[in-house]
């Protein structure tokens, strides 16, 4: 059974429920932030399997630290910071495995050339990741018709044409534009409430 996203607790209440041992609250917290944590790891340059390891490590650490969180309403910021630190730590460990003696055809060390930048992720990139997460949350809170319409229209494939969307949703092609406009207005309002 799918949970109604509009009935979700705010972060502080959700953390409080997790602290009291509520397994459903823990599952909701993980669902709420799983994409965000995974995206931070992927944007740090990690492959999907290593990003999944970062995801597990971050949520395991959160589970261990639940009782110690001083500002449970800022659990999102805690998760972003933890994911960023874990991803950078993994990248540092991975770069220590690169052979620095492997010279390429041009005489330069291909190991050094292939090493990832170990500097911190730009704050702008983290801001974009957080905005995308907020947009996903707002989209989840929309009615299924608008959510389907917007998801299909903004897909990067042949399903995004008005004709394909109209056919798939059983709507007249002439109603797609006005419906899209109404749905985007709803999305803006939901986004502003988050």
Phi, psi and omega per residue, in radians:
X1 nan 2.272 -3.115
X2 -1.447 2.376 -3.121
X3 -1.410 2.472 3.109
X4 -1.267 1.993 -3.079
X5 -1.088 -0.429 -3.121
X6 -1.290 -0.234 -3.124
X7 -1.656 0.133 -3.096
X8 -1.204 2.525 3.066
X9 -1.257 2.767 2.974
X10 -1.276 2.976 -3.016
X11 -1.056 -0.735 -3.102
X12 -1.088 -0.770 3.123
X13 -1.159 -0.678 -3.138
X14 -1.124 -0.764 3.101
X15 -1.101 -0.718 3.110
X16 -1.051 -0.740 3.111
X17 -1.142 -0.674 3.099
X18 -1.106 -0.738 3.139
X19 -1.068 -0.511 -3.135
X20 -1.499 0.073 3.062
X21 1.599 0.273 -3.126
X22 -1.347 1.857 -3.102
X23 -1.132 -0.618 3.129
X24 -1.142 -0.643 3.107
X25 -1.157 -0.702 3.108
X26 -1.088 -0.782 3.124
X27 -1.066 -0.700 3.127
X28 -1.146 -0.723 3.137
X29 -1.113 -0.766 3.119
X30 -1.116 -0.796 3.119
X31 -1.033 -0.709 -3.082
X32 -1.104 -0.654 -3.005
X33 -2.011 0.104 -3.086
X34 -1.088 -0.776 -3.140
X35 -1.145 -0.676 -3.133
X36 -1.070 -0.870 -3.117
X37 -1.109 -0.784 -3.135
X38 -1.103 -0.705 -3.128
X39 -1.158 -0.688 3.088
X40 -1.030 -0.777 -3.136
X41 -1.148 -0.737 -3.141
X42 -1.158 -0.702 3.141
X43 -1.219 -0.301 3.072
X44 -1.400 -0.020 3.076
X45 1.704 0.211 -3.125
X46 -1.537 2.588 3.075
X47 -1.276 2.984 -3.020
X48 -1.100 -0.606 -3.129
X49 -1.252 -0.723 3.115
X50 -1.203 -0.631 3.077
X51 -1.106 -0.646 3.089
X52 -1.139 -0.634 3.077
X53 -1.134 -0.715 3.093
X54 -1.086 -0.781 3.103
X55 -0.941 -0.865 -3.128
X56 -1.106 -0.755 -3.116
X57 -1.115 -0.722 -3.105
X58 -1.157 -0.799 -3.128
X59 -1.259 -0.528 3.045
X60 -1.130 -0.736 3.119
X61 -1.150 -0.691 3.103
X62 -1.076 -0.774 3.138
X63 -1.030 -0.724 3.129
X64 -1.188 -0.556 -3.033
X65 -1.724 0.041 -3.087
X66 -0.874 -0.796 -3.087
X67 -1.181 -0.383 -3.064
X68 -1.699 -0.063 -3.129
X69 -1.150 2.083 -3.121
X70 -1.368 -0.540 -3.118
X71 -2.213 1.400 -3.085
X72 -1.066 -0.406 3.110
X73 -1.232 -0.215 3.123
X74 -1.871 0.499 -3.126
X75 -1.063 -0.554 3.110
X76 -1.084 -0.811 3.124
X77 -1.103 -0.687 3.106
X78 -1.060 -0.775 -3.134
X79 -1.139 -0.741 3.127
X80 -1.087 -0.824 -3.133
X81 -1.092 -0.774 3.133
X82 -1.124 -0.733 3.134
X83 -1.125 -0.723 3.128
X84 -1.089 -0.823 -3.136
X85 -1.116 -0.768 -3.140
X86 -1.123 -0.748 3.137
X87 -1.101 -0.758 3.121
X88 -1.157 -0.653 3.084
X89 -1.097 -0.758 3.110
X90 -1.107 -0.755 3.122
X91 -1.071 -0.702 3.104
X92 -1.089 -0.768 3.122
X93 -1.118 -0.720 3.137
X94 -1.127 -0.698 -3.109
X95 -1.205 -0.401 3.107
X96 -1.290 -0.214 3.106
X97 -1.549 -0.185 -3.088
X98 -1.316 2.331 3.088
X99 -1.325 2.203 3.126
X100 -1.590 -0.064 -3.112
X101 -1.699 -0.101 -3.081
X102 -1.373 1.654 -3.114
X103 -1.411 2.383 3.084
X104 -1.411 -3.096 -3.103
X105 -1.103 -0.491 -3.113
X106 -1.524 0.093 3.112
X107 1.512 -0.131 3.114
X108 -1.569 2.673 3.139
X109 -1.246 2.008 3.125
X110 -1.229 -0.427 3.092
X111 -1.114 -0.787 -3.139
X112 -1.187 -0.703 -3.113
X113 -1.144 -0.511 -3.084
X114 -1.605 -0.053 -3.140
X115 -1.236 2.388 3.140
X116 -1.308 2.650 3.045
X117 -1.124 2.217 -3.097
X118 -1.646 0.109 3.106
X119 -1.167 2.854 -3.135
X120 -1.139 2.697 3.068
X121 -1.139 2.428 3.128
X122 -1.072 2.461 3.126
X123 -1.041 -0.575 3.121
X124 -1.082 -0.723 3.125
X125 -1.117 -0.739 3.105
X126 -1.113 -0.676 3.090
X127 -1.078 -0.711 3.115
X128 -1.136 -0.700 3.120
X129 -1.096 -0.754 -3.139
X130 -1.165 -0.643 3.081
X131 -1.134 -0.727 3.100
X132 -1.086 -0.702 3.110
X133 -1.109 -0.762 3.130
X134 -1.104 -0.685 3.097
X135 -1.113 -0.736 3.097
X136 -1.081 -0.717 3.114
X137 -1.097 -0.772 3.123
X138 -1.101 -0.725 3.127
X139 -1.106 -0.667 3.116
X140 -1.126 -0.506 -3.088
X141 -1.469 -0.077 -3.138
X142 -1.385 2.822 3.040
X143 -1.154 2.723 -3.007
X144 -1.087 -0.600 -3.130
X145 -1.101 -0.874 3.136
X146 -1.148 -0.733 3.133
X147 -1.030 -0.810 3.135
X148 -1.105 -0.802 -3.119
X149 -1.035 -0.874 -3.101
X150 -1.176 -0.689 3.123
X151 -1.081 -0.764 -3.135
X152 -1.189 -0.739 -3.107
X153 -1.134 -0.536 -3.085
X154 -1.772 0.213 3.041
X155 -1.287 2.632 -3.127
X156 -1.691 0.840 3.123
X157 -2.598 -2.971 -3.056
X158 -1.167 -0.265 3.130
X159 -1.277 -0.150 -3.029
X160 -1.542 -0.041 3.115
X161 -1.277 2.631 3.125
X162 -1.001 -0.689 -3.129
X163 -1.103 -0.771 -3.138
X164 -1.157 -0.712 -3.137
X165 -1.155 -0.787 3.140
X166 -1.049 -0.788 -3.137
X167 -1.114 -0.794 -3.095
X168 -1.150 -0.673 -3.087
X169 -1.649 -0.069 3.131
X170 1.208 0.657 -3.129
X171 -2.008 2.665 3.020
X172 -1.154 2.461 -3.085
X173 -1.025 -0.572 3.139
X174 -1.210 -0.277 -3.129
X175 -1.610 -0.144 -3.085
X176 -1.106 -0.834 -3.124
X177 -1.037 -0.937 3.130
X178 -1.102 -0.652 3.118
X179 -1.154 -0.732 3.094
X180 -1.014 -0.758 3.140
X181 -1.078 -0.792 3.110
X182 -1.109 -0.719 -3.130
X183 -1.158 -0.687 3.099
X184 -1.131 -0.639 3.061
X185 -1.082 -0.769 3.105
X186 -1.071 -0.744 -3.137
X187 -1.094 -0.739 3.104
X188 -1.039 -0.741 -3.127
X189 -1.165 -0.757 3.110
X190 -1.122 -0.702 3.135
X191 -1.084 -0.724 -3.129
X192 -1.170 -0.464 -3.135
X193 -1.360 -0.316 -3.109
X194 -1.424 nan nan
